[in-house]
């Protein structure tokens, strides 16, 4: 198996590579520290698996996933992230991720997830997320598109429509349309209420 690990932290890349090679000794691993580097690798060399951090310096959220899927549409791309927020998981799967593995999982669980994705074509999700979805809970929010989730994340960061448009490569007018649409879907009256609902769902209960 030929795998590509995409993460901007070299220590995590090295640890993940050691874990893969220990449990899958025939695995050939390539590293990339940015989406741009990963895109160059995938353009030149066919891979069987991509393990991608959700938040990279040159791409926020699922934008990096979308860019890599455009280059290698048939390669399973799995998000490996510190975030366990239901919104992030749903957005990644909606954007075409083959699975979502929290960085908090155990080594055996990680190996089982990778094996299931590559060998059996499974879509791997955290068990807690599966249980919430089975109960009808999901994110606790009405269904939002992947783009709406991205816009909502930027709103939570306090960004203006212009700043969001620049970050996502879309016009300020298009951002306004997304904001109006997600507010209508969420049934809220303003941006502050939309952000509050997002933060309530993105913050794990204690």
N, C-alpha and C positions, 0 to 999 in steps of 0.2 A: 504494500500500500504506500502511496505517495501522499504525504500530508503537508499542508502549508499552515503555519501558525502565525497569526497576525495580531500583534500586541505591541504597544509602545514601551512596555517594561521588559527589559532584557532578562531580568531575574525570573519573571513569570514564564517567559518563553522557554528559558532553559529548563525550568522545573517541569513544565508541561511536556517538553521534548523527552526528558528523562523518564517521565511516567509512561509515555507512549512506547518508548523503546524497551522499557522494562517488561511491559505487558504484551506488546506487539513487536517482537524483535525484528521482524522483517520490514518494519515501517521506515521509509525514507523521508526525512523531515527537512523542510526548508523554512527559514524564518523571514518575516517582514515586519518592519517597525512602523509602517504607515500604510494607508490605503493605496497611495501612489506606488509604493514598492510592491505591494501585493498584486496590484493590477499588472505591473510589468512582469512579474513572475508568471501569473496565469496566462498572459498573452504569449509567453514563450514556451511554457511547459504544462502539460496536462497533469492535473492532480486528481486524486480520488476523494480528498476531503480537505475542507478549509475550516480551521478553528479561528473564529474572529471575535475580538473584543468589541463590545457594543459602542464604546466611546473612545474614538481615536482622535489624535490631534488634528488631522485633516478631514474629518468627517464626523458629524454628530448623529448619534442614534442610528437609525436604519439606513441613512444615506450611504454609508460605506458598504453595507450589505447589498444595496441596490446596484451600486457601481460594480461590485465584483460579480454579481449575478448576471449583469449585462455582458460581461466578458466571458464568463464560464457558466452558462445557464444550466448545464447538466451536472455540475459538480455540487454535491451536498455541502452547504455552508452552515456551520453550526455556531451559534453565538455562545461564547464563554464569558460571562460577565459577573461582576461583583453585585450588580443590581438584581434584586429578586422581586421588583415591583411588577405587579400584574400587567400594568399598562405597557411596560417595556417588553414583557414576554409576548403579549398579544400583538404588539406592533411588529415585532421581529417575525413572528409566524405569518402574519398578514403580508409581510414583505417577501416571504418565500424562504425563510430560514428552515433548515431541515431539523432543527432542534434548538433547545435553549438550556444550557447547562450552567447553573450558578457556580461561581468559583468556590463556594463553601461545601460542595459535595465531596464525599470521600473518594479516595483513589479507586476502589473497586466499582463504585457507582459510576464514576467517570468512564472507566474502561468498558463497563457494560453498555453505557449510553453510546459510546463511539462504535462498539461492535454492532449494536442493534441498528444504528443509522447506516453504517457502511454495508454490512452483510445482509440485513433484512429489510432495508429501506424504511425503517421506522422513523416516525417523527417523535423525538424525545422531549418530554417536558417534565419539570419538577413535579413530584407526586403531590405536593401541596396545591399546585396550580390545577392539576387534573381533578383533585377532589373538590376544589372550589367551583370549577366549571361544571362538574357532575351535579353539584348541589344547586346549580343555576346561578351561582354567585358571580363567576368570572371575575372581571375587574370591579364589579359593583357599579359600573357606569354603562349607559347605553352604548351601543356599538359605534365606535369612531373609526374612521379610515386611518391608515398608517400616517398619511400626511397630516391629518387633523391632530393625531397624537404628537407628532413632531412640533407642530405649531404650539400646542398646549404646553409642551415642555419648555419651549422658548419663552412663552408667556410667564411661566413659573419662574424663569430666570430674570424676569423684569425687563425683557427686551421690547422695544417698540415695533410697530408693524414694519417700519423701514429696515430696522436691524434684522428682523426675522427674514424679510425678503432677501436681504443681502446674503444672509447665512445659507438660505435654502436655494438661492439662485432663481427666485421668482419675483414677480412685481409686487409692489406694496398693495396694489388693488387686489391681487390674487390672495394675498395674506388676509386682507379685510374680509374677503368672501369666505375663506376658511374659518376665520374667527367667528363670523356671524353664523355660519353653519354649525360649528361645534357648540356654540352657545345655545342655539336652537335645539340641537340634539340632546344636550345636557339639561335643558329646561332651566337655564340660569339667565339672570337679567344683565349681567355685566362680566367683564374679564376677571374681576377679583373673585366672584363666586365660582367661575370656571376653574381658576387656579386653586381655590380652596378645595374643591371637589377632587381635583387631581392630586393635591398633596395628601389628602385624606386616604386616597387609594394607594399612592406610591410609598407611603410610610408604613412599614410593617407594624402590626399591633404589638404592644409590649405588655 
